[in-house]
C-alpha cells in the first residue's frame, strides 16, 4: 500500500516538521546534559555511553532543524509561480 501524504514531501508542512525536530532537539540535549552530569558524578559506564549517544542525536537533530529552517527560507524567498491569465476560457473546454 502506497500513501502519498503531503507532509512527507520537501517544502510541505515545514513549520510542523521544524517544530517536531526542535522539540526532539531540546529533549535529546536535555537528556545528554543529564547523563553527562550523572556520569561525572557516578562514573558508571552506561552513563558515558548514553552521553555519547545523546550527543550524536543532538547533532543529528540540529542538522534536521537547520535543514527545515533553510527550506522555509528557500520557500519564502523564491518567487511564486507565475500564472498567466486565460484570455478565452471557453476554448479550453472544447
TORTOR-142856 format. One line per field, with one value per atom (N, C-alpha, C): x, y, z; atom name. Coordinates in nm, 2 decimals. Last residue first. Layout:
BEGIN
xx: c(X:...)
yy: c(Y:...)
zz: c(Z:...)
atome: c(CA:...)
***
This chain:
BEGIN
xx: c(-1.34:-1.36:-1.26:-1.25:-1.35:-1.37:-1.08:-1.02:-1.12:-1.24:-1.17:-1.10:-1.35:-1.44:-1.36:-1.17:-1.18:-1.27:-0.95:-1.08:-1.10:-0.72:-0.79:-0.93:-0.60:-0.66:-0.75:-0.30:-0.45:-0.49:-0.05:-0.09:-0.24:0.13:0.00:-0.04:0.44:0.36:0.24:0.51:0.50:0.40:0.69:0.58:0.56:1.04:0.92:0.81:1.18:1.16:1.04:1.17:1.24:1.23:1.02:0.97:1.05:1.16:1.02:0.97:1.40:1.40:1.26:1.32:1.38:1.37:1.24:1.14:1.19:1.49:1.38:1.27:1.63:1.67:1.56:1.48:1.49:1.53:1.53:1.39:1.39:1.81:1.75:1.61:1.82:1.88:1.83:1.69:1.63:1.69:1.87:1.73:1.67:2.09:2.10:1.96:2.00:2.04:2.04:1.97:1.85:1.88:2.25:2.16:2.03:2.34:2.40:2.30:2.18:2.17:2.23:2.28:2.14:2.12:2.54:2.52:2.38:2.46:2.54:2.53:2.34:2.26:2.33:2.57:2.45:2.37:2.73:2.78:2.66:2.56:2.61:2.65:2.54:2.42:2.46:2.81:2.75:2.63:2.81:2.91:2.85:2.63:2.60:2.69:2.75:2.63:2.59:2.96:2.98:2.86:2.96:2.91:2.92:3.03:3.13:3.09:2.88:2.89:2.99:2.93:2.91:2.93:2.96:3.06:3.05:2.72:2.84:2.96:2.54:2.53:2.66:2.61:2.62:2.62:2.55:2.68:2.71:2.27:2.36:2.51:2.18:2.16:2.26:2.26:2.32:2.30:2.11:2.25:2.32:1.85:1.89:2.04:1.87:1.84:1.89:1.90:2.00:1.99:1.66:1.79:1.90:1.48:1.47:1.60:1.55:1.55:1.56:1.52:1.65:1.66:1.24:1.33:1.47:1.16:1.12:1.21:1.27:1.32:1.28:1.12:1.26:1.32:0.86:0.88:1.03:0.90:0.85:0.88:0.96:1.06:1.02:0.72:0.84:0.95:0.56:0.53:0.65:0.69:0.67:0.65:0.66:0.79:0.78:0.46:0.44:0.58:0.67:0.53:0.54:0.93:0.86:0.72:0.93:1.01:0.94:0.67:0.74:0.82:0.51:0.63:0.72:0.28:0.38:0.52:0.12:0.20:0.31:0.14:0.10:0.18:0.06:0.13:0.08:0.11:0.04:0.12:0.06:0.14:0.05:0.08:0.00:0.09)
yy: c(2.31:2.23:2.12:2.45:2.35:2.26:2.64:2.53:2.42:2.83:2.74:2.63:2.96:2.87:2.78:3.15:3.02:2.92:3.34:3.29:3.15:3.41:3.51:3.47:3.34:3.28:3.38:3.47:3.47:3.41:3.28:3.36:3.36:3.28:3.23:3.33:3.20:3.29:3.22:3.08:3.06:3.15:3.32:3.23:3.20:3.31:3.38:3.28:3.24:3.21:3.28:3.30:3.39:3.36:3.10:3.24:3.33:2.87:2.88:3.03:2.92:2.90:2.92:2.92:3.04:3.03:2.65:2.76:2.89:2.53:2.50:2.61:2.62:2.66:2.64:2.49:2.64:2.69:2.23:2.28:2.43:2.21:2.18:2.24:2.27:2.36:2.34:2.04:2.18:2.28:1.85:1.85:1.98:1.92:1.93:1.92:1.87:2.01:2.02:1.60:1.68:1.82:1.52:1.48:1.57:1.63:1.68:1.65:1.48:1.63:1.68:1.22:1.26:1.41:1.25:1.22:1.26:1.29:1.39:1.38:1.05:1.17:1.29:0.88:0.86:0.99:0.99:0.98:0.97:0.94:1.07:1.08:0.66:0.74:0.88:0.60:0.56:0.64:0.70:0.76:0.72:0.54:0.69:0.75:0.29:0.31:0.46:0.33:0.31:0.34:0.57:0.44:0.44:0.80:0.73:0.59:0.98:0.84:0.76:1.25:1.22:1.08:1.23:1.30:1.27:1.10:1.03:1.10:1.31:1.19:1.11:1.49:1.53:1.40:1.34:1.38:1.42:1.30:1.18:1.22:1.57:1.49:1.38:1.63:1.71:1.63:1.44:1.44:1.51:1.54:1.40:1.39:1.79:1.78:1.64:1.71:1.79:1.79:1.57:1.49:1.57:1.79:1.67:1.60:1.97:2.01:1.89:1.80:1.86:1.90:1.76:1.64:1.69:2.02:1.96:1.84:2.04:2.13:2.08:1.85:1.83:1.92:1.97:1.83:1.81:2.22:2.21:2.07:2.14:2.21:2.20:2.02:1.94:2.00:2.25:2.13:2.05:2.41:2.46:2.34:2.25:2.27:2.33:2.15:2.14:2.16:2.10:2.09:2.08:2.08:2.20:2.21:1.73:1.85:1.98:1.52:1.59:1.71:1.44:1.36:1.42:1.59:1.61:1.54:1.47:1.60:1.62:1.12:1.23:1.36:0.87:0.99:1.11:0.53:0.65:0.77:0.22:0.34:0.46:-0.12:0.00:0.12)
zz: c(-2.49:-2.61:-2.63:-2.28:-2.25:-2.37:-2.38:-2.30:-2.28:-2.49:-2.58:-2.51:-2.28:-2.35:-2.44:-2.18:-2.11:-2.18:-2.32:-2.36:-2.30:-2.17:-2.24:-2.28:-1.86:-1.98:-2.05:-1.72:-1.74:-1.87:-1.58:-1.70:-1.71:-1.30:-1.36:-1.46:-1.17:-1.24:-1.31:-0.85:-0.99:-1.05:-0.64:-0.66:-0.81:-0.58:-0.65:-0.66:-0.27:-0.41:-0.46:0.00:-0.09:-0.23:0.12:0.13:0.04:0.06:0.01:0.02:0.19:0.04:-0.01:0.45:0.39:0.24:0.48:0.50:0.44:0.44:0.34:0.36:0.66:0.53:0.42:0.86:0.86:0.72:0.79:0.78:0.78:0.84:0.71:0.69:1.11:1.02:0.88:1.21:1.24:1.13:1.13:1.08:1.10:1.28:1.13:1.07:1.53:1.50:1.34:1.52:1.53:1.49:1.52:1.42:1.41:1.76:1.63:1.52:1.94:1.94:1.81:1.88:1.85:1.85:1.99:1.85:1.80:2.26:2.19:2.04:2.32:2.32:2.25:2.30:2.21:2.20:2.50:2.36:2.27:2.72:2.69:2.55:2.72:2.70:2.66:2.78:2.65:2.62:3.04:2.94:2.80:3.16:3.15:3.05:3.16:3.08:3.06:3.35:3.21:3.12:3.60:3.55:3.40:3.75:3.67:3.63:3.90:3.94:3.87:3.80:3.95:3.99:3.53:3.61:3.76:3.48:3.46:3.54:3.53:3.61:3.60:3.34:3.48:3.57:3.11:3.13:3.28:3.15:3.15:3.17:3.12:3.25:3.26:2.86:2.97:3.11:2.72:2.72:2.83:2.78:2.83:2.82:2.66:2.80:2.85:2.39:2.46:2.61:2.35:2.35:2.41:2.37:2.46:2.46:2.17:2.31:2.41:1.95:1.98:2.12:1.96:1.98:2.01:1.90:2.03:2.06:1.65:1.75:1.89:1.51:1.53:1.63:1.53:1.58:1.61:1.41:1.55:1.61:1.14:1.23:1.37:1.07:1.08:1.16:1.08:1.16:1.18:0.88:1.02:1.12:0.65:0.71:0.85:0.48:0.63:0.70:0.21:0.26:0.41:0.14:0.11:0.15:0.06:0.09:0.05:0.18:0.07:0.12:0.38:0.35:0.24:0.38:0.49:0.46:0.18:0.15:0.26:0.14:0.22:0.19:-0.02:-0.06:0.02:0.04:0.09:0.05:-0.09:-0.10:-0.05:0.00:0.00:0.00)
atome: c(N:CA:C:N:CA:C:N:CA:C:N:CA:C:N:CA:C:N:CA:C:N:CA:C:N:CA:C:N:CA:C:N:CA:C:N:CA:C:N:CA:C:N:CA:C:N:CA:C:N:CA:C:N:CA:C:N:CA:C:N:CA:C:N:CA:C:N:CA:C:N:CA:C:N:CA:C:N:CA:C:N:CA:C:N:CA:C:N:CA:C:N:CA:C:N:CA:C:N:CA:C:N:CA:C:N:CA:C:N:CA:C:N:CA:C:N:CA:C:N:CA:C:N:CA:C:N:CA:C:N:CA:C:N:CA:C:N:CA:C:N:CA:C:N:CA:C:N:CA:C:N:CA:C:N:CA:C:N:CA:C:N:CA:C:N:CA:C:N:CA:C:N:CA:C:N:CA:C:N:CA:C:N:CA:C:N:CA:C:N:CA:C:N:CA:C:N:CA:C:N:CA:C:N:CA:C:N:CA:C:N:CA:C:N:CA:C:N:CA:C:N:CA:C:N:CA:C:N:CA:C:N:CA:C:N:CA:C:N:CA:C:N:CA:C:N:CA:C:N:CA:C:N:CA:C:N:CA:C:N:CA:C:N:CA:C:N:CA:C:N:CA:C:N:CA:C:N:CA:C:N:CA:C:N:CA:C:N:CA:C:N:CA:C:N:CA:C:N:CA:C:N:CA:C:N:CA:C:N:CA:C:N:CA:C:N:CA:C:N:CA:C:N:CA:C:N:CA:C)
***
